[in-house]
Amino acid sequence: MVERNRVFTESQESLLKDVINRVVPAEDAFPGAGDLGVASYIDRVVGESARLRKLFLAGLAHIEITASREQGKEFGDLSGEEKDQMLRQVEREQPEFFSALVQHTYNGYYTNPAIFPLIRYEGRPPQPQGYRVRPFDPSLLDNVRKRGSLYRQV
């Protein structure tokens, strides 16, 4: 398997984990999004799009700068309430980034197999359980074949 380059540095990934743990925090048996490894999922998604890469790198930089400017601390050193206030401010100032952040956090979280049993999702075929699909009968296409082609041959 080919090793893919990562988009985020270690410090950016650490910040992203902290941020997405505020978007989907741990509660009861449910892990926080950052603790579940959703940051790696986001890294893969962002790595496939130059637009998302630019958006996320600028958004994470904005969070770091805002935390430093407003609180004089790194985002990770803020209290939970201060982090939430900071993210509300980022949501107002960078709505496109924040919307993408939330969307990809939810996508990564709720498609993670570790969450399936917690939300009582049963992965199964699209047909109802126990229903067997009959094999396809190619004779059903006989009338269509008799019509011939619907275009002129060149």
Secondary structure, 3 states (H helix, E strand, C coil): CCCCCCCCCHHHHHHHHHHHHHHCCCECCECCHHHHCHHHHHHHHHHCCHHHHHHHHHHHHHHHHHHHHHHCCCHHHCCHHHHHHHHHHHHHHCHHHHHHHHHHHHHHHHCCCCCCCCCCCCCCCCCCCCCCCCCCCHHHHHHHHHHCCCCCCC
